């Protein structure tokens, strides 16, 4: 598989990533630092997207149902050299399905995620998966 995106910016303004039919705006200036995601947040968003896509994928392969999944991700930025370190995630699966094997799901997410595996080569990633019963 090969992937391709486009990105562009305008001087003294902000930027956007063009992926298929989507545009993702991101901040490159101080005036939007509090309103638009920055590159580090886009990076963590990519990891999150990978994990959530694989929750969907493994729900089919592992034969469990869920109504939604939420993911919180945090990371520490180190200064010299500038890099991300110590990424921690908390994945919550909303499900009452007794076939949901959390330990196996965690193993699969951490073993078969493209972005997850790319990131873990350069920094530590750890996390938890919890379930919440649907009402």
DOTORTI-188758 format. One record per residue: residue in one letter; x, y, z of N, C-alpha, C in turn. Coordinates in Angstrom, 3 decimals, padded with zeros to 6 digits, always signed. Layout:
<rofis>
+--------+----------+----------+----------+----------+----------+----------+----------+----------+----------+
: residu :      n_x :      n_y :      n_z :     ca_x :     ca_y :     ca_z :      c_x :      c_y :      c_z :
+--------+----------+----------+----------+----------+----------+----------+----------+----------+----------+
:      A :        X :        Y :        Z :        X :        Y :        Z :        X :        Y :        Z :
...
+--------+----------+----------+----------+----------+----------+----------+----------+----------+----------+
</rofis>
This chain:
<rofis>
+--------+----------+----------+----------+----------+----------+----------+----------+----------+----------+
: residu :      n_x :      n_y :      n_z :     ca_x :     ca_y :     ca_z :      c_x :      c_y :      c_z :
+--------+----------+----------+----------+----------+----------+----------+----------+----------+----------+
:      X : +000.838 : -001.185 : +000.000 : +000.000 : +000.000 : +000.000 : +000.880 : +001.244 : +000.000 :
:      X : +000.414 : +002.237 : -000.672 : +001.069 : +003.533 : -000.676 : +000.036 : +004.593 : -000.336 :
:      X : +000.493 : +005.651 : +000.310 : -000.405 : +006.726 : +000.722 : +000.121 : +008.038 : +000.180 :
:      X : -000.809 : +008.976 : -000.051 : -000.414 : +010.277 : -000.556 : -001.366 : +011.322 : -000.019 :
:      X : -000.812 : +012.423 : +000.418 : -001.611 : +013.564 : +000.862 : -000.998 : +014.819 : +000.258 :
:      X : -001.696 : +015.927 : +000.397 : -001.156 : +017.230 : +000.013 : -001.354 : +018.167 : +001.190 :
:      X : -000.474 : +019.114 : +001.321 : -000.592 : +020.129 : +002.364 : -000.136 : +021.458 : +001.788 :
:      X : -000.702 : +022.527 : +002.332 : -000.315 : +023.854 : +001.860 : -000.459 : +024.861 : +002.998 :
:      X : +000.287 : +025.950 : +002.886 : +000.174 : +027.028 : +003.856 : +000.323 : +028.360 : +003.144 :
:      X : -000.148 : +029.388 : +003.810 : -000.020 : +030.752 : +003.304 : +000.770 : +031.535 : +004.343 :
:      X : +001.728 : +032.304 : +003.904 : +002.577 : +033.070 : +004.805 : +001.747 : +033.900 : +005.775 :
:      X : +002.107 : +033.856 : +007.047 : +001.440 : +034.592 : +008.126 : -000.014 : +034.188 : +008.340 :
:      X : -000.396 : +033.057 : +007.787 : -001.726 : +032.521 : +008.024 : -001.550 : +031.083 : +008.494 :
:      X : -002.516 : +030.243 : +008.267 : -002.401 : +028.873 : +008.715 : -002.330 : +027.926 : +007.541 :
:      X : -002.495 : +026.650 : +007.800 : -002.256 : +025.649 : +006.785 : -003.373 : +024.616 : +006.778 :
:      X : -003.340 : +023.766 : +005.776 : -004.328 : +022.695 : +005.674 : -003.695 : +021.483 : +005.019 :
:      X : -004.187 : +020.337 : +005.437 : -003.816 : +019.071 : +004.822 : -005.006 : +018.642 : +003.974 :
:      X : -004.754 : +018.284 : +002.728 : -005.812 : +017.798 : +001.851 : -005.641 : +016.281 : +001.721 :
:      X : -006.644 : +015.543 : +002.204 : -006.626 : +014.087 : +002.132 : -007.951 : +013.651 : +001.513 :
:      X : -007.862 : +013.054 : +000.341 : -009.052 : +012.648 : -000.409 : -010.007 : +013.830 : -000.519 :
:      X : -011.215 : +013.733 : +000.043 : -012.182 : +014.828 : -000.047 : -012.259 : +015.652 : +001.233 :
:      X : -011.252 : +015.507 : +002.099 : -011.244 : +016.219 : +003.373 : -010.132 : +017.252 : +003.429 :
:      X : -010.415 : +018.335 : +004.118 : -009.409 : +019.340 : +004.435 : -009.303 : +019.417 : +005.948 :
:      X : -008.089 : +019.336 : +006.447 : -007.851 : +019.422 : +007.873 : -007.005 : +020.662 : +008.117 :
:      X : -007.617 : +021.694 : +008.683 : -006.891 : +022.924 : +008.978 : -006.017 : +022.709 : +010.205 :
:      X : -004.832 : +023.321 : +010.207 : -003.986 : +023.283 : +011.385 : -003.238 : +024.595 : +011.532 :
:      X : -002.855 : +024.861 : +012.759 : -002.240 : +026.142 : +013.065 : -000.749 : +026.167 : +012.825 :
:      X : -000.303 : +027.271 : +012.273 : +001.131 : +027.520 : +012.110 : +001.512 : +028.885 : +012.668 :
:      X : +000.527 : +029.619 : +013.162 : +000.791 : +030.951 : +013.690 : +000.312 : +031.032 : +015.144 :
:      X : +000.832 : +031.992 : +015.863 : +000.436 : +032.156 : +017.266 : -001.017 : +032.584 : +017.412 :
:      X : -001.559 : +033.290 : +016.418 : -002.932 : +033.786 : +016.570 : -003.972 : +032.656 : +016.586 :
:      X : -003.628 : +031.475 : +016.094 : -004.582 : +030.354 : +016.132 : -004.100 : +029.209 : +017.023 :
:      X : -003.114 : +029.478 : +017.858 : -002.550 : +028.431 : +018.717 : -003.593 : +027.815 : +019.655 :
:      X : -004.604 : +028.565 : +020.025 : -005.634 : +028.060 : +020.941 : -006.867 : +027.517 : +020.223 :
:      X : -006.938 : +027.675 : +018.899 : -008.158 : +027.260 : +018.198 : -007.952 : +026.155 : +017.169 :
:      X : -006.785 : +026.065 : +016.577 : -006.517 : +025.027 : +015.580 : -005.503 : +024.030 : +016.118 :
:      X : -005.603 : +022.767 : +015.684 : -004.595 : +021.795 : +016.134 : -003.218 : +022.148 : +015.592 :
:      X : -002.201 : +021.821 : +016.382 : -000.831 : +022.024 : +015.916 : -000.302 : +020.695 : +015.372 :
:      X : +000.874 : +020.682 : +014.765 : +001.393 : +019.436 : +014.194 : +001.506 : +018.285 : +015.195 :
:      X : +001.883 : +018.560 : +016.449 : +001.977 : +017.493 : +017.448 : +000.598 : +016.876 : +017.713 :
:      X : -000.425 : +017.710 : +017.756 : -001.785 : +017.206 : +017.977 : -002.294 : +016.428 : +016.764 :
:      X : -001.929 : +016.857 : +015.574 : -002.276 : +016.100 : +014.361 : -001.602 : +014.723 : +014.412 :
:      X : -000.356 : +014.694 : +014.842 : +000.387 : +013.436 : +014.997 : -000.354 : +012.493 : +015.956 :
:      X : -000.749 : +012.990 : +017.116 : -001.497 : +012.172 : +018.074 : -002.862 : +011.789 : +017.518 :
:      X : -003.440 : +012.660 : +016.717 : -004.704 : +012.341 : +016.057 : -004.560 : +011.192 : +015.078 :
:      X : -003.434 : +011.120 : +014.398 : -003.176 : +010.012 : +013.480 : -003.080 : +008.694 : +014.229 :
:      X : -002.391 : +008.693 : +015.361 : -002.318 : +007.499 : +016.193 : -003.710 : +007.105 : +016.671 :
:      X : -004.496 : +008.067 : +017.084 : -005.866 : +007.805 : +017.544 : -006.716 : +007.228 : +016.431 :
:      X : -006.607 : +007.793 : +015.246 : -007.377 : +007.293 : +014.100 : -007.015 : +005.847 : +013.795 :
:      X : -005.732 : +005.532 : +013.876 : -005.267 : +004.166 : +013.649 : -005.904 : +003.216 : +014.660 :
:      X : -005.882 : +003.592 : +015.910 : -006.419 : +002.719 : +016.949 : -007.929 : +002.541 : +016.806 :
:      X : -008.649 : +003.628 : +016.546 : -010.104 : +003.522 : +016.418 : -010.508 : +002.748 : +015.168 :
:      X : -009.761 : +002.925 : +014.083 : -010.034 : +002.128 : +012.881 : -009.857 : +000.641 : +013.190 :
:      X : -008.849 : +000.321 : +013.973 : -008.609 : -001.081 : +014.307 : -009.590 : -001.631 : +015.329 :
:      X : -010.156 : -000.787 : +016.168 : -011.252 : -001.261 : +017.027 : -012.384 : -001.757 : +016.129 :
:      X : -012.707 : -000.977 : +015.125 : -013.763 : -001.376 : +014.185 : -013.388 : -002.662 : +013.458 :
:      X : -012.178 : -002.712 : +012.968 : -011.703 : -003.894 : +012.246 : -011.745 : -005.140 : +013.126 :
:      X : -011.233 : -005.023 : +014.346 : -011.185 : -006.190 : +015.224 : -012.538 : -006.550 : +015.818 :
:      X : -013.468 : -005.615 : +015.850 : -014.812 : -005.990 : +016.307 : -015.414 : -007.022 : +015.360 :
:      X : -015.116 : -006.894 : +014.087 : -015.582 : -007.877 : +013.101 : -014.803 : -009.189 : +013.231 :
:      X : -013.479 : -009.097 : +013.286 : -012.649 : -010.301 : +013.357 : -012.834 : -011.071 : +014.667 :
:      X : -013.028 : -010.328 : +015.760 : -013.176 : -010.966 : +017.067 : -014.642 : -011.220 : +017.432 :
:      X : -015.531 : -010.791 : +016.537 : -016.975 : -011.048 : +016.684 : -017.578 : -010.442 : +017.956 :
:      X : -017.274 : -009.160 : +018.217 : -017.943 : -008.468 : +019.311 : -018.625 : -007.214 : +018.782 :
:      X : -019.614 : -006.740 : +019.521 : -020.328 : -005.526 : +019.138 : -020.040 : -004.430 : +020.164 :
:      X : -020.117 : -003.221 : +019.696 : -019.959 : -002.056 : +020.572 : -020.740 : -000.912 : +019.958 :
:      X : -021.156 : +000.035 : +020.783 : -021.909 : +001.178 : +020.253 : -020.999 : +002.348 : +019.916 :
:      X : -019.937 : +002.516 : +020.697 : -018.969 : +003.575 : +020.389 : -017.681 : +003.292 : +021.132 :
:      X : -016.645 : +003.991 : +020.720 : -015.345 : +003.932 : +021.378 : -014.831 : +005.361 : +021.498 :
:      X : -014.224 : +005.662 : +022.628 : -013.602 : +006.973 : +022.817 : -012.151 : +006.762 : +023.213 :
:      X : -011.323 : +007.707 : +022.841 : -009.890 : +007.567 : +023.081 : -009.328 : +008.898 : +023.555 :
:      X : -008.598 : +008.850 : +024.649 : -007.863 : +010.018 : +025.140 : -006.384 : +009.696 : +025.011 :
:      X : -005.624 : +010.620 : +024.441 : -004.192 : +010.408 : +024.236 : -003.447 : +011.633 : +024.760 :
:      X : -002.387 : +011.376 : +025.511 : -001.530 : +012.470 : +025.967 : -000.079 : +012.083 : +025.689 :
:      X : +000.754 : +013.086 : +025.591 : +002.171 : +012.841 : +025.313 : +002.993 : +013.964 : +025.914 :
:      X : +004.254 : +013.673 : +026.108 : +005.206 : +014.662 : +026.590 : +006.125 : +015.030 : +025.437 :
:      X : +006.348 : +016.326 : +025.271 : +007.291 : +016.793 : +024.258 : +008.612 : +017.079 : +024.943 :
:      X : +009.661 : +016.426 : +024.474 : +011.000 : +016.685 : +024.976 : +011.654 : +017.757 : +024.113 :
:      X : +012.654 : +018.431 : +024.657 : +013.252 : +019.582 : +023.968 : +014.480 : +019.273 : +023.126 :
:      X : +015.406 : +018.443 : +023.607 : +016.683 : +018.279 : +022.905 : +016.959 : +016.815 : +022.613 :
:      X : +016.846 : +016.364 : +021.397 : +016.199 : +017.079 : +020.287 : +014.682 : +017.085 : +020.475 :
:      X : +014.000 : +018.017 : +019.843 : +012.542 : +018.074 : +019.991 : +011.907 : +016.783 : +019.480 :
:      X : +011.098 : +016.145 : +020.332 : +010.457 : +014.892 : +019.947 : +009.348 : +014.562 : +020.942 :
:      X : +008.501 : +013.644 : +020.525 : +007.432 : +013.176 : +021.390 : +007.945 : +011.999 : +022.200 :
:      X : +007.484 : +011.876 : +023.430 : +007.878 : +010.776 : +024.305 : +006.725 : +010.478 : +025.253 :
:      X : +006.718 : +009.266 : +025.746 : +005.770 : +008.859 : +026.772 : +004.315 : +009.126 : +026.375 :
:      X : +003.895 : +008.486 : +025.308 : +002.504 : +008.595 : +024.869 : +001.667 : +007.632 : +025.702 :
:      X : +000.585 : +008.151 : +026.251 : -000.310 : +007.353 : +027.087 : -001.722 : +007.469 : +026.518 :
:      X : -002.384 : +006.317 : +026.365 : -003.750 : +006.335 : +025.864 : -004.706 : +005.668 : +026.845 :
:      X : -005.945 : +006.114 : +026.767 : -007.034 : +005.497 : +027.523 : -008.181 : +005.287 : +026.540 :
:      X : -008.401 : +004.031 : +026.181 : -009.447 : +003.663 : +025.234 : -010.640 : +003.138 : +026.024 :
:      X : -011.811 : +003.663 : +025.736 : -013.041 : +003.197 : +026.372 : -013.952 : +002.637 : +025.294 :
:      X : -014.374 : +001.392 : +025.497 : -015.285 : +000.720 : +024.578 : -016.647 : +000.626 : +025.264 :
:      X : -017.670 : +001.120 : +024.618 : -019.033 : +001.047 : +025.140 : -019.689 : -000.212 : +024.589 :
:      X : -019.835 : -001.217 : +025.465 : -020.338 : -002.512 : +025.012 : -020.814 : -003.341 : +026.200 :
:      X : -021.802 : -004.177 : +025.939 : -022.237 : -005.174 : +026.921 : -021.955 : -006.578 : +026.410 :
:      X : -021.248 : -006.668 : +025.293 : -020.987 : -007.959 : +024.653 : -019.979 : -008.769 : +025.468 :
:      X : -020.387 : -009.940 : +025.901 : -019.518 : -010.810 : +026.707 : -018.369 : -011.398 : +025.877 :
:      X : -018.465 : -011.331 : +024.546 : -017.393 : -011.852 : +023.683 : -016.221 : -010.876 : +023.557 :
:      X : -016.382 : -009.687 : +024.079 : -015.312 : -008.690 : +023.999 : -014.185 : -009.076 : +024.954 :
:      X : -013.071 : -009.484 : +024.387 : -011.888 : -009.895 : +025.136 : -010.913 : -008.717 : +025.123 :
:      X : -010.907 : -007.941 : +026.200 : -010.105 : -006.717 : +026.266 : -008.614 : -007.000 : +026.095 :
:      X : -008.113 : -008.043 : +026.742 : -006.678 : -008.354 : +026.646 : -006.274 : -008.673 : +025.214 :
:      X : -007.096 : -009.449 : +024.516 : -006.792 : -009.782 : +023.124 : -006.937 : -008.562 : +022.224 :
:      X : -007.941 : -007.731 : +022.466 : -008.100 : -006.511 : +021.677 : -006.876 : -005.615 : +021.842 :
:      X : -006.414 : -005.422 : +023.079 : -005.233 : -004.588 : +023.333 : -004.012 : -005.148 : +022.602 :
:      X : -003.811 : -006.461 : +022.697 : -002.691 : -007.101 : +022.000 : -002.774 : -006.857 : +020.498 :
:      X : -003.962 : -007.027 : +019.926 : -004.135 : -006.827 : +018.485 : -003.910 : -005.373 : +018.077 :
:      X : -004.448 : -004.429 : +018.850 : -004.257 : -003.011 : +018.527 : -002.779 : -002.648 : +018.541 :
:      X : -002.059 : -003.194 : +019.512 : -000.648 : -002.853 : +019.656 : +000.256 : -003.637 : +018.710 :
:      X : -000.219 : -004.726 : +018.176 : +000.600 : -005.542 : +017.268 : +000.345 : -005.231 : +015.796 :
:      X : -000.880 : -004.854 : +015.454 : -001.233 : -004.748 : +014.040 : -001.555 : -003.337 : +013.553 :
:      X : -001.370 : -002.332 : +014.394 : -001.638 : -000.961 : +013.963 : -000.460 : -000.364 : +013.221 :
:      X : -000.677 : +000.080 : +012.007 : +000.401 : +000.653 : +011.191 : +001.028 : +001.872 : +011.861 :
:      X : +000.210 : +002.817 : +012.256 : +000.738 : +004.034 : +012.889 : +001.291 : +003.694 : +014.268 :
:      X : +000.574 : +002.855 : +015.007 : +001.036 : +002.447 : +016.329 : +002.448 : +001.867 : +016.248 :
:      X : +002.667 : +000.944 : +015.327 : +003.983 : +000.312 : +015.194 : +005.055 : +001.289 : +014.734 :
:      X : +004.683 : +002.232 : +013.902 : +005.646 : +003.241 : +013.450 : +006.067 : +004.122 : +014.619 :
:      X : +005.101 : +004.543 : +015.417 : +005.383 : +005.426 : +016.544 : +006.193 : +004.715 : +017.623 :
:      X : +005.858 : +003.467 : +017.910 : +006.556 : +002.781 : +019.008 : +008.032 : +002.526 : +018.714 :
:      X : +008.452 : +002.696 : +017.472 : +009.878 : +002.598 : +017.151 : +010.671 : +003.799 : +017.667 :
:      X : +009.972 : +004.906 : +017.917 : +010.691 : +006.113 : +018.310 : +010.376 : +006.608 : +019.715 :
:      X : +009.322 : +006.087 : +020.350 : +009.004 : +006.527 : +021.705 : +008.166 : +005.474 : +022.420 :
:      X : +007.988 : +005.661 : +023.703 : +007.198 : +004.699 : +024.471 : +005.706 : +005.011 : +024.336 :
:      X : +004.923 : +003.947 : +024.249 : +003.467 : +004.057 : +024.227 : +002.942 : +003.066 : +025.257 :
:      X : +002.019 : +003.514 : +026.069 : +001.357 : +002.615 : +027.002 : -000.088 : +003.071 : +027.144 :
:      X : -000.919 : +002.165 : +027.602 : -002.292 : +002.568 : +027.759 : -003.174 : +001.493 : +028.336 :
:      X : -004.419 : +001.869 : +028.496 : -005.414 : +000.971 : +029.056 : -006.647 : +000.963 : +028.180 :
:      X : -007.365 : -000.152 : +028.277 : -008.665 : -000.269 : +027.617 : -009.676 : -000.622 : +028.698 :
:      X : -010.737 : +000.129 : +028.752 : -011.825 : -000.108 : +029.705 : -013.123 : -000.272 : +028.934 :
:      X : -014.078 : -000.937 : +029.549 : -015.400 : -001.029 : +028.957 : -016.404 : -000.302 : +029.838 :
:      X : -017.403 : +000.237 : +029.194 : -018.526 : +000.855 : +029.860 : -019.767 : +000.204 : +029.279 :
:      X : -020.662 : -000.236 : +030.141 : -021.874 : -000.893 : +029.641 : -022.782 : +000.118 : +028.986 :
:      X : -023.307 : -000.270 : +027.822 : -024.304 : +000.545 : +027.137 : -025.573 : +000.564 : +027.976 :
:      X : -026.274 : +001.665 : +027.911 : -027.556 : +001.726 : +028.607 : -028.663 : +001.761 : +027.609 :
+--------+----------+----------+----------+----------+----------+----------+----------+----------+----------+
</rofis>
